Amino acid sequence: MRTFNYHQSTKIRFGKGRINELAEVVSDYGNKVLLVTTPAAIPALQLQYDKVIKILTDKGIEVAHFDGVIPNPTVGTISNGAKMARDFGAEVIIGLGGGSSMDAAKAISVEATHDGTSWDYLFYKTPQPDRSKLIPVIAVSTTSGTGSQVTQVAVITNPAVRDKSALYNNILYPQVCIVDPDLMISVPKFVTATTGFDVLCHAFESTINPGTGAYVDLLAWEAISIVVEYLPGLLNDLTNLEARERMAYADLLAGLCIANAGVTLPHGMGMAIGGMYPHVAHGESLAIVYPACVEFTWEAAIPQFSKLARALNPELDSASDIEAASKSTSEIIQFLKEIELYKTLKDVNMPESEIGALATQCMVLPDYKGNPRVATPEEMIELVRQAYQHI
């Protein structure tokens, strides 16, 4: 068995009804909370925010609500939240929502306590944030997809340079996360599909990343099996609490995986798409590039791709590894069709003239270098071209 490392510093509280423990959790860190969320675009969200605020204020905790988070949160979003945190004197930050809100909470903790902006503290820059200055972050996930509640990553977008990058540092793990499936029952179909596919991507890419190991592998394949079993049915019955709970568990497992192994080629491409075309959801961008990435990679990781194909189609159980792996592209396409995410860059209004520019951007983040087969610049252009329009 190969050697491996594993690190996780976030305290996890998982299960239905655990949101009611939020005030108890917060009280260990402070009495003044900045609640970080998206705007209440639907009544169900406002009810959710009101419930969380009441849980806190009933225990005498002061709350300031920053509801300015947008999908693919920008450096401007983080600066606005950081100003509110400083002005309020926040002692704790709660990221309540999907990955955008939880990532924003981590980045706000950095900018509110350091010079400059969050963009100055990206993973490849120096100096890095000072642990002793950070405001503690508590993550409360309301979608099943990003795993941000248990990762050291905060993804942000800089519209001025059309770039999407990340703060990445082990001091950015949330102190505590609460994963309560009751909070996920109102998530709409498209968000459920895109975040659910993101879970599968996180889990699978962690199995082919060089940083993987036996423990990551164990968690990853459990997460993949849950997504395959529960996501399609959940999309036909969004109120199925058992399926919501199982997907929340899969998301948690996949988050633990990427925190310790990392992602590969599809995520590097997906991040580039989100930076250049912020209207494209993260999971949607992954769905767009996955068929091309799988076809490009499968021969370089036959054991993992054969296992993926069999997870998607048990009829391949009796096939040889190479035969099963060779079917992984068609099986991914079939799964994407089943969850209504089989689409192209053309479908999301990317100009064909920007294929080259996007390919260049896909090679900015190092994720593609962790792929079992590493794309050359010419191969990256071809991958983007294949994602632009299905042949």
C-alpha angles and dihedrals in degrees: 000000000000121000118254143177127225129187132176124159101167116105107228125214108183130178147065114307096015091123086079088070093061097102090050090052094047094049090066090065109030149310103251115073132191106205110207118201145137118264115281096259093168130033092246090062093051090051089051093050092047090051093051093046090050092050088056101040093046086065093049096260116146115230133198113186120216105188098168099105116127130189107278090018113226133221087255091055090053093047092053091050093046091053090053091048092052095044091048095044092234115201095183133025122209118199104202117184139028128332094295093059095042093046090047091052091055093046092046089054088057099044095043090058104034139058119265125010135309089261089066090065102054116146095265097047133090138257099039122208120287112242093212092060100049124109109234114257127213115193121209111184121209098174132051106233126065103055088212091137089074103030137091092226132105113184118205136172129225107203092188091068097024090238133138116198141147149242105230122182134128090238089067097069109119112253090229136004129201117203109188117169090202087073092057101057094096097049108127124241099257093049091045090052098045096044090043092054089048088060091057090047094050092049097045097043090052088060093057097038115104089237094064125116143173095283094046089048091054093052094041099056091045089054092048093051091051094050093049092048101042112024100072092049093045090057088059093048112027092179094062100122094188090057090046090052093049092048090049089054092048090050090052092050093047091049090054088051098053092043087063106028108021136216132281144211100326093054093049089053092043092052091051091051091051091050095051097035108029092178089072112090116232096243089045091056090051091051089052095054102034100087092052092044093049092049090048094049113031098092090056094056107028097160093055097041092047089053091049092050091050091049089054094042119022089192086079092063091101095045122101117259094254093047092049093046091051088059094052094096094053091044092052090049091051091050091049090051090050092055092040096244102113101123144125140236087255089058090059092049101255110162112246088222090069097060091105094045092050091048090054091050091050088066097052097083115059095232094102090059090064092058116110087239113037116214122230118220089261092049091049090055089052091049090053090046090053090048090049095063130003111239 
